[in-house]
Amino acid sequence: MKTITHHARTLRRSLTREEQRLWYMLRDRRFARYKFRRQHPVGRYILDFACCAVRLAIELDGGQHACRVEYDRRREAWLRMQGWRVIRFWNNQLWENEEAVMEAILEALEMR
């Protein structure tokens, strides 16, 4: 049986184009000096991106998420109970207005 950690490692090797783009901007403390992790396991869930220092989860959603609304709602509720704040963007938001996405992330980081 594969562990959640093993599954997260597998996901790290197969990022979507949008995840690759956002990871390029967040990695190596490039963004506001915060440390981010990609495909980070928390409990039984894997966060697309996480800043553990402020417990901020960043989720990038493609078309497949339109039919997973209930799952996402339960997942976010559980994460909030664990002290995480979740912000979510659609993939096309990153391509259409990258600056606004990064501003929203910075705002969330500073709200600690």
Beta strands, then each sheet from edge to edge (+ up, - down):
strand 1: 37-42
strand 2: 45-51
strand 3: 56-61
strand 4: 85-90
sheet 1: 1+ 2- 3+ 4+
end
